Amino acid sequence: MTLHPLYRITVFVPPAHLQALKDAILAVDDLSAGGYSHGMWESAPGQEQFRVLPGTHSAIGQPGALVREASVRLEFCIPRDAARLQRLLEDGIAAHHPWNSPAVFVDTTEFASP
């Protein structure tokens, strides 16, 4: 087995915005890696929650109120390339996600292939 260094990007998004966000990400990068492109994983809707703090201009919810919203976990991987990652984060996710501060996580990992 050969190990390939990757970034795994995970973002949580409301179900109604999932397809638009996927389209925006793929407009920035086709996610080519290992002989494939457009590779994404999405998990069934769950629920995220947060409380808007005073002074925050939130896309939804009022300061002090606990907000609970349906959310889908969207994941994809790219080879470790810092410039490519930054383009995806800024132009693919931040520019098209409905939240002011989307929950985005970047992990370094390795993919094992024969």
C-alpha positions as CSV (number, residue, x, y, z in Angstrom):
1,M,0.0,0.0,0.0
2,T,1.1,3.5,-0.8
3,L,0.2,6.5,1.4
4,H,-0.8,9.7,-0.2
5,P,-0.8,12.9,1.9
6,L,-4.2,14.7,1.7
7,Y,-6.2,17.5,3.2
8,R,-9.7,16.3,4.3
9,I,-12.1,19.3,4.4
10,T,-15.3,18.9,6.4
11,V,-18.0,21.6,6.3
12,F,-21.5,21.6,7.8
13,V,-24.2,23.2,5.7
14,P,-28.1,23.5,5.9
15,P,-29.7,20.9,3.6
16,A,-31.4,23.6,1.5
17,H,-27.9,25.0,0.6
18,L,-26.1,21.7,0.1
19,Q,-26.2,21.5,-3.7
20,A,-25.4,25.2,-4.2
21,L,-22.3,24.8,-2.0
22,K,-21.2,21.7,-3.8
23,D,-21.6,23.4,-7.1
24,A,-19.6,26.4,-5.9
25,I,-16.8,24.2,-4.6
26,L,-16.6,22.3,-7.9
27,A,-16.6,25.5,-9.8
28,V,-13.3,26.4,-8.0
29,D,-11.7,23.0,-8.1
30,D,-12.8,19.6,-9.6
31,L,-11.2,17.9,-6.6
32,S,-9.0,15.7,-8.8
33,A,-7.0,13.1,-6.9
34,G,-5.9,9.6,-7.6
35,G,-7.6,9.2,-11.0
36,Y,-11.0,10.6,-9.9
37,S,-12.6,14.0,-9.7
38,H,-15.7,15.4,-8.0
39,G,-15.3,13.1,-5.0
40,M,-17.5,14.2,-2.1
41,W,-19.2,12.5,0.8
42,E,-22.3,13.8,2.5
43,S,-23.9,12.5,5.7
44,A,-27.6,12.4,6.5
45,P,-28.9,15.6,8.1
46,G,-28.1,16.0,11.7
47,Q,-28.6,19.1,13.8
48,E,-26.2,21.9,14.8
49,Q,-26.8,24.4,17.5
50,F,-25.3,27.7,18.6
51,R,-26.1,30.7,20.7
52,V,-25.6,34.1,19.1
53,L,-23.5,36.3,21.3
54,P,-24.2,40.0,21.8
55,G,-22.7,42.1,19.1
56,T,-22.7,39.4,16.5
57,H,-24.6,39.9,13.2
58,S,-25.8,36.4,12.6
59,A,-27.4,35.2,9.4
60,I,-30.1,33.6,11.6
61,G,-31.0,33.8,15.3
62,Q,-31.0,36.7,17.7
63,P,-28.4,37.5,20.4
64,G,-28.9,35.3,23.4
65,A,-31.2,32.8,21.6
66,L,-30.2,29.2,21.2
67,V,-30.5,28.2,17.5
68,R,-31.0,24.7,16.3
69,E,-30.8,24.0,12.6
70,A,-30.7,20.9,10.4
71,S,-27.2,20.4,9.0
72,V,-25.5,18.1,6.5
73,R,-21.8,17.1,6.9
74,L,-20.0,17.5,3.6
75,E,-16.5,16.2,3.2
76,F,-14.0,16.0,0.4
77,C,-10.2,15.5,0.0
78,I,-7.5,17.1,-2.1
79,P,-3.7,16.4,-2.3
80,R,-1.8,18.6,0.2
81,D,-1.4,21.9,-1.7
82,A,-1.7,25.0,0.5
83,A,-2.7,27.3,-2.3
84,R,-5.3,25.0,-3.6
85,L,-6.7,24.6,-0.1
86,Q,-6.9,28.4,0.4
87,R,-8.8,28.9,-2.9
88,L,-11.3,26.2,-1.9
89,L,-11.8,27.7,1.6
90,E,-12.2,31.3,0.3
91,D,-13.7,31.1,-3.1
92,G,-15.6,27.8,-2.8
93,I,-16.8,27.7,0.8
94,A,-16.7,31.1,2.5
95,A,-18.0,33.0,-0.6
96,H,-21.1,30.7,-0.9
97,H,-21.9,29.3,2.5
98,P,-25.1,30.9,4.1
99,W,-23.5,31.3,7.5
100,N,-21.3,34.2,8.5
101,S,-18.9,31.8,10.2
102,P,-19.4,28.3,8.7
103,A,-18.2,25.3,10.6
104,V,-15.2,24.2,8.4
105,F,-12.5,21.7,9.6
106,V,-9.3,20.9,7.8
107,D,-7.4,17.7,8.7
108,T,-4.2,16.4,7.4
109,T,-4.5,12.7,6.7
110,E,-3.2,10.0,4.4
111,F,-5.0,7.8,1.9
112,A,-3.8,4.3,1.4
113,S,-4.0,2.8,-2.1
114,P,-2.8,-0.5,-3.5
